[in-house]
C-alpha cells in the first residue's frame, strides 16, 4: 500500500528476488475495499506507508495478514531529512500483527542477501 516513493521499487525488487507474489494495492482504498483485496489475494504480509496504517488497522483482524512493514516518507532520505519521521506501527500491533519498521528491516536485510550467479 505505497504511493510513488523510493521504498516501492526497492520493495518490489526484493520481493521478486525472493520469489514472492506482489499484489499492488491502491493507498486510497477505503477499509471495505482494502479488506476485500487482502482477503481475495490471500496476502499474509503488507508494506504500508505510515500515513495509511489507520485504514489497515480497521480491517487487519478480518484478514490473513500477519506481518506489517511500516515505512515513512523520509525513511530512505539522508540525514537530517530522515530524522523527521516517527514509527507509527503501534495501532497495527494491537490488532495482532507482527509490525516491523522498514528502516530496521532494510539494515537487517543487508546481512541476508547474497549474490546468485
Secondary structure in CASP SS format (residue, H / E / C, confidence):
PFRMAT SS
TARGET T0000
AUTHOR 0000-0000-0000
METHOD secondary structure of the structure
MODEL  1
X C 1.00
X C 1.00
X C 1.00
X C 1.00
X C 1.00
X H 1.00
X H 1.00
X H 1.00
X H 1.00
X H 1.00
X H 1.00
X H 1.00
X H 1.00
X H 1.00
X H 1.00
X H 1.00
X H 1.00
X C 1.00
X C 1.00
X C 1.00
X C 1.00
X C 1.00
X C 1.00
X C 1.00
X C 1.00
X C 1.00
X C 1.00
X C 1.00
X C 1.00
X C 1.00
X H 1.00
X H 1.00
X H 1.00
X H 1.00
X H 1.00
X H 1.00
X H 1.00
X H 1.00
X H 1.00
X H 1.00
X H 1.00
X C 1.00
X C 1.00
X C 1.00
X E 1.00
X E 1.00
X E 1.00
X E 1.00
X E 1.00
X H 1.00
X H 1.00
X H 1.00
X H 1.00
X H 1.00
X H 1.00
X H 1.00
X H 1.00
X H 1.00
X H 1.00
X H 1.00
X H 1.00
X H 1.00
X C 1.00
X C 1.00
X C 1.00
X C 1.00
X E 1.00
X E 1.00
X E 1.00
X E 1.00
X E 1.00
X C 1.00
X C 1.00
X C 1.00
X C 1.00
X C 1.00
X C 1.00
X C 1.00
X C 1.00
X C 1.00
X H 1.00
X H 1.00
X H 1.00
X H 1.00
X C 1.00
X C 1.00
X C 1.00
X C 1.00
X C 1.00
X H 1.00
X H 1.00
X H 1.00
X H 1.00
X H 1.00
X C 1.00
X C 1.00
X C 1.00
X E 1.00
X E 1.00
X E 1.00
X E 1.00
X H 1.00
X H 1.00
X H 1.00
X H 1.00
X H 1.00
X H 1.00
X H 1.00
X H 1.00
X C 1.00
X C 1.00
X C 1.00
X C 1.00
X C 1.00
X C 1.00
X C 1.00
X C 1.00
END
